[in-house]
Amino acid sequence: MDSITHLFLGGAIAAAMAPKQHRRVAILIGAAINSLPDLDVVPLLLLNDDPVITLTWHRAATHSLLVLPWVAYALWWLLKSRWTPVREDPRRWFWLIQVTLLAHPLIDGFTVYGTQLLWPLPVPPVMWSSLFIIDPFFTFPLFLACVIAWRLRDARSTQRVLVFGLARGGAHAGRLSRRRAFAGCGPGADSDIQGLRRVSTYPVVARLLWFSHGFMKAETKDGRLVLSDLRMGAEPDYSFRFAVATRRNGDWRATPVEQLKWPWLASRRLPEVWRRIWTPVIAGEESR
């Protein structure tokens, strides 16, 4: 999820679980705790220049359900020794910190990007694909709950508002978001299967295939083999496009990976897409 959503998700969870006299500070603490896992982008961007490493190592160690409970315990222990609210009710704050921190990777798992919930086990990232990475319908109830909780603080109705906001967001997350494949502009677009097969043993390509669950398109652009992650974007504009090889003597040779910019061509198809959104689906159309 986007950073703003994590702020309000963490704030709403913490405020709902905290003692009522500490609700306001809990909103701030919860927002900070729920945002912690995404700090992995800082070393990835500053200490690494490989775009595939940046892509596939985000949401790894810092999002693991095998790692974060220990981080939450360490954070609770640190706060318990230094901060009065936690000393006053250590059990409640222990579970508040655990739930608020673990909610981050779990909600990320509902997006299509993929979250390595069981890192370091070599299992593919979880991608339940029930939420958009930026999803106002999920975020707004959380935002509203946090605003009301901040203003009302210890009013009797505040707890109900927070629970309602979290429940509304959860109900939205539970619905499967299916993307209709528009004719000529979806995963059915042509892919150089033979070229992809020839480079599939390259470590960087194998990593991308593992990360994307095989939702990968290969095409030749200016003598280079370009791989696109089909899960994020629409033909021909995909968020993640990598040139991984060049053709030499009729065969593909690995080259340093280069992430390519969006061609921004899909905008020309917006009128067609808009028309198809409002066109009734004809039986058998989606199977073609």
MOQUIGI-V866478 format. One record per residue. N is the residue number from 0. RES is the residue in three letters. OMEGA is omega in whole degrees, 0 to 359 (* if undefined). NEAR is the number of other C-alpha atoms within 12 Angstrom. D_LAST is the distance of its C-alpha to the last C-alpha in whole Angstrom. Layout:
# MOQUIGI-V866478
N & RES & OMEGA & NEAR & D_LAST
N & RES & OMEGA & NEAR & D_LAST
This chain:
# MOQUIGI-V866478
0 & MET & 178 & 37 & 32
1 & ASP & 186 & 24 & 34
2 & SER & 181 & 25 & 38
3 & ILE & 178 & 24 & 39
4 & THR & 180 & 36 & 37
5 & HIS & 178 & 41 & 39
6 & LEU & 184 & 35 & 42
7 & PHE & 175 & 45 & 41
8 & LEU & 179 & 52 & 40
9 & GLY & 179 & 46 & 43
10 & GLY & 181 & 47 & 45
11 & ALA & 179 & 53 & 44
12 & ILE & 182 & 48 & 44
13 & ALA & 180 & 46 & 48
14 & ALA & 179 & 47 & 49
15 & ALA & 184 & 46 & 48
16 & MET & 185 & 35 & 50
17 & ALA & 170 & 40 & 53
18 & PRO & 188 & 27 & 56
19 & LYS & 180 & 26 & 56
20 & GLN & 181 & 23 & 59
21 & HIS & 186 & 27 & 57
22 & ARG & 183 & 36 & 54
23 & ARG & 180 & 29 & 54
24 & VAL & 178 & 27 & 54
25 & ALA & 177 & 38 & 52
26 & ILE & 181 & 42 & 49
27 & LEU & 180 & 29 & 50
28 & ILE & 180 & 35 & 51
29 & GLY & 178 & 40 & 47
30 & ALA & 180 & 35 & 45
31 & ALA & 182 & 31 & 47
32 & ILE & 182 & 38 & 46
33 & ASN & 179 & 44 & 43
34 & SER & 187 & 34 & 42
35 & LEU & 184 & 31 & 44
36 & PRO & 182 & 38 & 41
37 & ASP & 175 & 31 & 40
38 & LEU & 177 & 21 & 43
39 & ASP & 180 & 24 & 42
40 & VAL & 183 & 26 & 40
41 & VAL & 178 & 16 & 44
42 & PRO & 179 & 16 & 45
43 & LEU & 181 & 23 & 41
44 & LEU & 185 & 18 & 42
45 & LEU & 188 & 13 & 45
46 & LEU & 186 & 13 & 46
47 & ASN & 178 & 16 & 43
48 & ASP & 178 & 16 & 41
49 & ASP & 184 & 20 & 38
50 & PRO & 179 & 28 & 35
51 & VAL & 175 & 35 & 33
52 & ILE & 179 & 28 & 36
53 & THR & 181 & 26 & 36
54 & LEU & 191 & 30 & 32
55 & THR & 177 & 32 & 32
56 & TRP & 169 & 33 & 36
57 & HIS & 185 & 32 & 36
58 & ARG & 177 & 41 & 35
59 & ALA & 185 & 39 & 37
60 & ALA & 184 & 28 & 40
61 & THR & 179 & 37 & 41
62 & HIS & 186 & 39 & 38
63 & SER & 176 & 35 & 39
64 & LEU & 175 & 31 & 40
65 & LEU & 182 & 20 & 43
66 & VAL & 190 & 25 & 44
67 & LEU & 177 & 33 & 44
68 & PRO & 179 & 26 & 46
69 & TRP & 175 & 19 & 49
70 & VAL & 179 & 27 & 49
71 & ALA & 178 & 32 & 49
72 & TYR & 180 & 24 & 52
73 & ALA & 179 & 18 & 54
74 & LEU & 177 & 28 & 53
75 & TRP & 180 & 32 & 55
76 & TRP & 179 & 21 & 58
77 & LEU & 180 & 19 & 58
78 & LEU & 181 & 22 & 58
79 & LYS & 181 & 23 & 60
80 & SER & 187 & 15 & 63
81 & ARG & 189 & 14 & 63
82 & TRP & 187 & 17 & 61
83 & THR & 181 & 14 & 63
84 & PRO & 180 & 25 & 60
85 & VAL & 177 & 28 & 59
86 & ARG & 182 & 18 & 62
87 & GLU & 182 & 19 & 63
88 & ASP & 188 & 21 & 60
89 & PRO & 183 & 24 & 59
90 & ARG & 180 & 20 & 57
91 & ARG & 181 & 25 & 55
92 & TRP & 176 & 38 & 54
93 & PHE & 182 & 31 & 53
94 & TRP & 176 & 26 & 50
95 & LEU & 182 & 38 & 49
96 & ILE & 179 & 44 & 49
97 & GLN & 184 & 32 & 47
98 & VAL & 182 & 35 & 44
99 & THR & 181 & 45 & 44
100 & LEU & 183 & 46 & 44
101 & LEU & 178 & 37 & 41
102 & ALA & 182 & 42 & 39
103 & HIS & 181 & 43 & 38
104 & PRO & 181 & 44 & 36
105 & LEU & 179 & 35 & 35
106 & ILE & 175 & 44 & 33
107 & ASP & 180 & 44 & 32
108 & GLY & 179 & 34 & 30
109 & PHE & 177 & 34 & 28
110 & THR & 183 & 34 & 26
111 & VAL & 185 & 32 & 24
112 & TYR & 182 & 40 & 26
113 & GLY & 182 & 42 & 28
114 & THR & 184 & 40 & 31
115 & GLN & 186 & 34 & 33
116 & LEU & 183 & 35 & 35
117 & LEU & 175 & 25 & 37
118 & TRP & 13 & 25 & 38
119 & PRO & 177 & 20 & 40
120 & LEU & 186 & 15 & 38
121 & PRO & 178 & 15 & 35
122 & VAL & 182 & 19 & 32
123 & PRO & 178 & 28 & 29
124 & PRO & 175 & 39 & 29
125 & VAL & 178 & 32 & 28
126 & MET & 183 & 31 & 25
127 & TRP & 172 & 27 & 25
128 & SER & 177 & 27 & 23
129 & SER & 180 & 31 & 24
130 & LEU & 170 & 35 & 26
131 & PHE & 181 & 33 & 26
132 & ILE & 170 & 31 & 28
133 & ILE & 189 & 22 & 30
134 & ASP & 182 & 26 & 29
135 & PRO & 181 & 21 & 32
136 & PHE & 176 & 22 & 31
137 & PHE & 187 & 36 & 32
138 & THR & 188 & 37 & 35
139 & PHE & 178 & 25 & 37
140 & PRO & 178 & 29 & 38
141 & LEU & 177 & 40 & 40
142 & PHE & 181 & 33 & 41
143 & LEU & 179 & 29 & 43
144 & ALA & 180 & 39 & 44
145 & CYS & 180 & 42 & 46
146 & VAL & 180 & 25 & 47
147 & ILE & 180 & 31 & 49
148 & ALA & 179 & 40 & 50
149 & TRP & 183 & 30 & 52
150 & ARG & 184 & 17 & 53
151 & LEU & 178 & 22 & 54
152 & ARG & 188 & 29 & 55
153 & ASP & 175 & 23 & 57
154 & ALA & 183 & 18 & 56
155 & ARG & 184 & 15 & 56
156 & SER & 186 & 18 & 52
157 & THR & 180 & 31 & 51
158 & GLN & 180 & 29 & 50
159 & ARG & 179 & 23 & 48
160 & VAL & 181 & 31 & 46
161 & LEU & 179 & 41 & 45
162 & VAL & 180 & 27 & 44
163 & PHE & 179 & 25 & 42
164 & GLY & 178 & 34 & 40
165 & LEU & 180 & 35 & 39
166 & ALA & 178 & 23 & 38
167 & ARG & 177 & 25 & 36
168 & GLY & 180 & 32 & 34
169 & GLY & 179 & 25 & 34
170 & ALA & 178 & 18 & 32
171 & HIS & 181 & 25 & 30
172 & ALA & 183 & 29 & 29
173 & GLY & 180 & 19 & 28
174 & ARG & 181 & 19 & 25
175 & LEU & 178 & 17 & 22
176 & SER & 181 & 19 & 20
177 & ARG & 178 & 14 & 17
178 & ARG & 180 & 21 & 15
179 & ARG & 180 & 20 & 12
180 & ALA & 180 & 24 & 10
181 & PHE & 182 & 27 & 10
182 & ALA & 175 & 22 & 9
183 & GLY & 183 & 18 & 11
184 & CYS & 179 & 27 & 13
185 & GLY & 181 & 30 & 12
186 & PRO & 179 & 28 & 12
187 & GLY & 181 & 21 & 9
188 & ALA & 184 & 23 & 12
189 & ASP & 178 & 20 & 14
190 & SER & 179 & 25 & 17
191 & ASP & 184 & 21 & 20
192 & ILE & 181 & 21 & 20
193 & GLN & 178 & 17 & 23
194 & GLY & 179 & 29 & 25
195 & LEU & 180 & 32 & 24
196 & ARG & 182 & 23 & 25
197 & ARG & 182 & 22 & 28
198 & VAL & 187 & 31 & 29
199 & SER & 180 & 27 & 28
200 & THR & 177 & 18 & 32
201 & TYR & 183 & 21 & 33
202 & PRO & 183 & 18 & 34
203 & VAL & 179 & 28 & 33
204 & VAL & 178 & 39 & 29
205 & ALA & 179 & 24 & 30
206 & ARG & 180 & 29 & 31
207 & LEU & 179 & 41 & 28
208 & LEU & 177 & 30 & 25
209 & TRP & 184 & 25 & 27
210 & PHE & 185 & 35 & 27
211 & SER & 184 & 31 & 24
212 & HIS & 178 & 25 & 23
213 & GLY & 178 & 25 & 21
214 & PHE & 187 & 30 & 19
215 & MET & 177 & 38 & 20
216 & LYS & 177 & 41 & 19
217 & ALA & 178 & 36 & 21
218 & GLU & 179 & 30 & 22
219 & THR & 179 & 26 & 25
220 & LYS & 178 & 20 & 27
221 & ASP & 178 & 11 & 31
222 & GLY & 179 & 20 & 31
223 & ARG & 176 & 29 & 30
224 & LEU & 184 & 40 & 27
225 & VAL & 178 & 39 & 26
226 & LEU & 180 & 43 & 24
227 & SER & 175 & 44 & 22
228 & ASP & 187 & 39 & 22
229 & LEU & 185 & 35 & 18
230 & ARG & 187 & 34 & 19
231 & MET & 182 & 28 & 22
232 & GLY & 178 & 31 & 21
233 & ALA & 183 & 35 & 18
234 & GLU & 1 & 34 & 17
235 & PRO & 185 & 34 & 19
236 & ASP & 177 & 28 & 22
237 & TYR & 184 & 30 & 22
238 & SER & 185 & 23 & 26
239 & PHE & 180 & 34 & 26
240 & ARG & 186 & 38 & 26
241 & PHE & 170 & 37 & 29
242 & ALA & 188 & 36 & 30
243 & VAL & 184 & 40 & 31
244 & ALA & 174 & 32 & 32
245 & THR & 181 & 26 & 33
246 & ARG & 178 & 23 & 33
247 & ARG & 180 & 13 & 36
248 & ASN & 176 & 8 & 37
249 & GLY & 180 & 10 & 34
250 & ASP & 181 & 18 & 33
251 & TRP & 177 & 26 & 32
252 & ARG & 181 & 23 & 35
253 & ALA & 177 & 25 & 35
254 & THR & 174 & 22 & 37
255 & PRO & 186 & 21 & 38
256 & VAL & 175 & 29 & 35
257 & GLU & 175 & 25 & 34
258 & GLN & 184 & 25 & 32
259 & LEU & 178 & 23 & 30
260 & LYS & 175 & 17 & 30
261 & TRP & 174 & 20 & 27
262 & PRO & 180 & 18 & 27
263 & TRP & 179 & 17 & 26
264 & LEU & 184 & 16 & 24
265 & ALA & 181 & 21 & 21
266 & SER & 179 & 18 & 23
267 & ARG & 183 & 16 & 23
268 & ARG & 183 & 21 & 19
269 & LEU & 178 & 17 & 21
270 & PRO & 179 & 12 & 21
271 & GLU & 179 & 17 & 17
272 & VAL & 179 & 22 & 17
273 & TRP & 179 & 13 & 20
274 & ARG & 184 & 14 & 18
275 & ARG & 176 & 20 & 15
276 & ILE & 185 & 16 & 17
277 & TRP & 177 & 10 & 19
278 & THR & 179 & 12 & 16
279 & PRO & 180 & 11 & 15
280 & VAL & 178 & 16 & 12
281 & ILE & 182 & 10 & 11
282 & ALA & 178 & 8 & 10
283 & GLY & 184 & 8 & 7
284 & GLU & 185 & 14 & 5
285 & GLU & 180 & 16 & 5
286 & SER & 181 & 12 & 4
287 & ARG & * & 13 & 0
